[in-house]
């Protein structure tokens, strides 16, 4: 993407996750490649799509171009590129209209946009849960657009991505990205070997490690290690560790990346709000209690249970888990076995 600006044209059916992926891609290229993206709303049929892109743009602090009164998506795309050139944006991501099914009008429209703006990259976005339908749709889009690559969205939960192999085989175009959740950082580059492991139910430990590395803060780790060594690990540190785990994605998805665990948890409902009661209990403590858990006597525990909407048994269980975690971390740090996040047993 060396053009100034580089232009990426998004294509796909309505509901495939195209608009959300446009926001995810803009965020990733901005943060990891230092790009200055401009998001463009070319869906002139659904005002909700323009609003969705506007909200996403605000969330990732990226400008968004739209012409709400225009019914000409080709002109909107051309005007957006002129806007990008004038204001120094080096990347334009054009979100086009989707349809509930492939139709001639839709194909003619997106083909006209392609001809008018000559994009550097055309990505076909497809919902990985649609199975064989995804393959047929990809074939029709590729015949009209000759796209550069495929994006598989909604590749979380129980979806293993078998459609990936079929699409790759039929259209002979690479799968470039996968969307792995609803959060705006839930986007990964596609790795065939990892997908093969996922399809076979063998997990994806490399992606799990990469996510952990993205959240890893060396200065924070050093500070924490010193506190653990001095047996000063407290509930403030416990909260920060929970925040890091939550940033990595939902719990069921993270667990499914661990080899051998995916099949075991398939039918188990892992609540993504599992940390909420823990956080409520900790936030019901005074600053002194968080820093010095040893002072948490019976009456303090009763007050915390009442304030957090839990019961004394849950408070006692958390304190026991915290004590076990602190001892385990002290032991790991003392034996120089490396750094470790707290393990929560619910």
LUMVOMAR-380660 format. One line per 4 residues: their letters; for each residue x, y, z of C-alpha. Coordinates in steps of 0.1 Angstrom, whole numbers, plus 5000, padded with zeros to 4 digits. Layout:
<pts>
A = X Y Z  ...
</pts>
This chain:
<pts>
XXXX = 5000 5000 5000  5025 5026 4988  5002 5048 4968  4994 5083 4982
XXXX = 4967 5077 4993  4964 5039 4992  4928 5029 4985  4912 4998 4999
XXXX = 4877 4988 4986  4855 4967 5009  4830 4943 4993  4805 4917 5006
XXXX = 4769 4909 5015  4749 4928 5041  4755 4914 5076  4789 4900 5068
XXXX = 4806 4924 5092  4820 4946 5064  4815 4979 5081  4829 4967 5115
XXXX = 4859 4952 5098  4865 4985 5080  4869 5001 5114  4891 4973 5127
XXXX = 4914 4976 5097  4917 5013 5100  4925 5010 5137  4951 4983 5131
XXXX = 4969 5002 5103  4968 5034 5122  4983 5019 5154  5007 4993 5139
XXXX = 5017 5009 5105  5014 5046 5115  4989 5052 5087  4965 5082 5085
XXXX = 4933 5066 5074  4901 5081 5061  4869 5059 5064  4844 5065 5036
XXXX = 4807 5056 5038  4794 5047 5003  4762 5029 5014  4736 5053 5001
XXXX = 4707 5029 5009  4710 5024 5047  4714 5055 5069  4721 5031 5097
XXXX = 4753 5020 5079  4766 5055 5077  4758 5061 5114  4776 5028 5123
XXXX = 4807 5038 5105  4806 5073 5121  4804 5057 5156  4833 5034 5148
XXXX = 4854 5063 5134  4848 5082 5166  4858 5052 5188  4892 5048 5170
XXXX = 4897 5085 5165  4898 5083 5127  4881 5108 5103  4851 5096 5083
XXXX = 4838 5110 5050  4801 5108 5040  4775 5127 5019  4742 5118 5036
XXXX = 4722 5136 5009  4739 5120 4979  4726 5089 4962  4757 5085 4940
XXXX = 4782 5061 4956  4807 5065 4927  4808 5103 4932  4811 5099 4970
XXXX = 4841 5076 4966  4858 5100 4941  4851 5131 4963  4865 5112 4994
XXXX = 4898 5105 4976  4901 5142 4967  4894 5150 5003  4922 5126 5014
XXXX = 4947 5141 4990  4938 5176 5001  4941 5168 5038  4971 5145 5037
XXXX = 4955 5111 5045  4976 5083 5032  4950 5055 5034  4913 5055 5022
XXXX = 4890 5026 5032  4858 5026 5012  4829 5008 5028  4803 4999 5001
XXXX = 4767 4989 5003  4758 4953 5009  4727 4934 4999  4709 4904 5014
XXXX = 4718 4884 4983  4740 4889 4952  4721 4908 4925  4730 4925 4892
XXXX = 4724 4961 4904  4747 4956 4934  4774 4941 4912  4772 4969 4886
XXXX = 4774 4995 4913  4805 4982 4930  4821 4975 4896  4815 5011 4887
XXXX = 4831 5023 4920  4861 5001 4913  4865 5015 4878  4862 5051 4891
XXXX = 4887 5049 4920  4911 5022 4908  4918 5008 4943  4951 4993 4953
XXXX = 4933 4965 4972  4899 4950 4970  4889 4928 5000  4859 4905 5000
XXXX = 4844 4902 5035  4824 4871 5043  4807 4857 5075  4826 4825 5083
XXXX = 4794 4810 5097  4776 4809 5063  4794 4777 5052  4789 4767 5015
XXXX = 4769 4799 5008  4801 4819 5015  4819 4799 4988  4792 4806 4962
XXXX = 4791 4843 4971  4829 4846 4969  4829 4830 4935  4804 4856 4921
XXXX = 4821 4886 4936  4855 4874 4923  4842 4870 4888  4830 4906 4888
XXXX = 4857 4923 4909  4887 4901 4907  4894 4909 4944  4928 4906 4960
XXXX = 4919 4888 4991  4893 4874 5015  4884 4885 5051  4867 4859 5073
XXXX = 4846 4876 5100  4829 4862 5132  4856 4835 5136  4850 4832 5173
XXXX = 4829 4809 5195  4824 4775 5180  4831 4785 5144  4863 4768 5132
XXXX = 4866 4783 5098  4862 4753 5074  4848 4777 5048  4883 4792 5046
XXXX = 4897 4761 5028  4868 4760 5004  4870 4797 4995  4907 4795 4990
XXXX = 4903 4765 4967  4874 4779 4946  4886 4815 4940  4923 4809 4943
XXXX = 4927 4841 4963  4945 4844 4997  4926 4848 5030  4943 4879 5044
XXXX = 4925 4887 5077  4902 4871 5102  4878 4888 5126  4878 4870 5159
XXXX = 4853 4889 5180  4832 4921 5184  4860 4943 5199  4878 4966 5176
XXXX = 4911 4950 5183  4897 4915 5175  4915 4912 5141  4943 4889 5131
XXXX = 4963 4883 5100  4955 4849 5085  4980 4821 5092  4972 4788 5073
XXXX = 4989 4765 5099  4969 4781 5127  4937 4778 5109  4944 4741 5102
XXXX = 4950 4736 5139  4917 4754 5147  4897 4733 5121  4912 4701 5137
XXXX = 4903 4714 5172  4940 4716 5182  4938 4753 5194  4959 4782 5184
XXXX = 4985 4788 5211  5006 4811 5189  4977 4836 5185  4971 4834 5223
XXXX = 5008 4843 5230  5007 4871 5204  4977 4887 5222  4994 4884 5255
XXXX = 5025 4901 5240  5003 4930 5227  4991 4937 5262  5026 4932 5278
XXXX = 5040 4964 5294  5077 4959 5303  5078 4988 5328  5046 4976 5345
XXXX = 5060 4940 5346  5092 4952 5363  5072 4972 5389  5049 4943 5396
XXXX = 5078 4918 5399  5095 4940 5425  5062 4942 5445  5058 4904 5443
XXXX = 5093 4898 5455  5087 4920 5485  5053 4903 5491  5035 4936 5484
XXXX = 5012 4924 5456  4978 4939 5465  4943 4942 5451  4952 4972 5430
XXXX = 4977 4950 5412  4951 4922 5410  4927 4946 5393  4953 4957 5367
XXXX = 4960 4921 5359  4923 4914 5353  4922 4945 5330  4950 4930 5309
XXXX = 4933 4897 5306  4900 4913 5295  4918 4933 5268  4929 4901 5252
XXXX = 4894 4890 5242  4864 4871 5256  4872 4842 5279  4857 4814 5258
XXXX = 4877 4825 5228  4909 4827 5248  4903 4792 5263  4895 4777 5228
XXXX = 4931 4788 5217  4946 4764 5242  4953 4730 5227  4929 4703 5240
XXXX = 4906 4728 5256  4884 4739 5226  4864 4706 5225  4861 4704 5262
XXXX = 4844 4738 5265  4823 4736 5234  4790 4731 5253  4800 4750 5284
XXXX = 4787 4785 5288  4817 4807 5299  4803 4840 5310  4824 4869 5297
XXXX = 4813 4889 5327  4830 4864 5351  4852 4892 5364  4823 4915 5373
XXXX = 4816 4902 5408  4854 4901 5415  4857 4937 5404  4826 4947 5424
XXXX = 4841 4932 5455  4874 4949 5451  4858 4983 5442  4838 4980 5475
XXXX = 4870 4980 5495  4886 5012 5508  4920 5023 5493  4936 5011 5525
XXXX = 4919 4977 5523  4930 4972 5487  4966 4981 5496  4967 4960 5528
XXXX = 4943 4930 5526  4955 4917 5559  4932 4941 5577  4901 4926 5562
XXXX = 4884 4912 5593  4849 4898 5596  4830 4932 5599  4849 4947 5570
XXXX = 4841 4916 5549  4804 4919 5557  4804 4956 5547  4822 4947 5514
XXXX = 4797 4919 5506  4768 4943 5512  4784 4971 5491  4792 4948 5462
XXXX = 4759 4931 5460  4775 4897 5467  4776 4876 5499  4802 4868 5525
XXXX = 4810 4834 5510  4820 4851 5476  4841 4876 5495  4859 4849 5515
XXXX = 4864 4829 5483  4880 4858 5465  4903 4865 5495  4914 4829 5495
XXXX = 4920 4829 5457  4939 4862 5461  4961 4847 5488  4968 4816 5467
XXXX = 4977 4838 5437  5000 4859 5458  5018 4828 5471  5021 4813 5437
XXXX = 5034 4845 5421  5060 4849 5449  5071 4813 5443  5074 4817 5406
XXXX = 5093 4850 5409  5116 4836 5436  5125 4806 5414  5131 4829 5384
XXXX = 5107 4808 5363  5093 4839 5345  5064 4862 5348  5029 4849 5351
XXXX = 4994 4863 5352  4971 4854 5381  4951 4822 5376  4915 4825 5386
XX = 4896 4794 5395  4859 4801 5395
</pts>
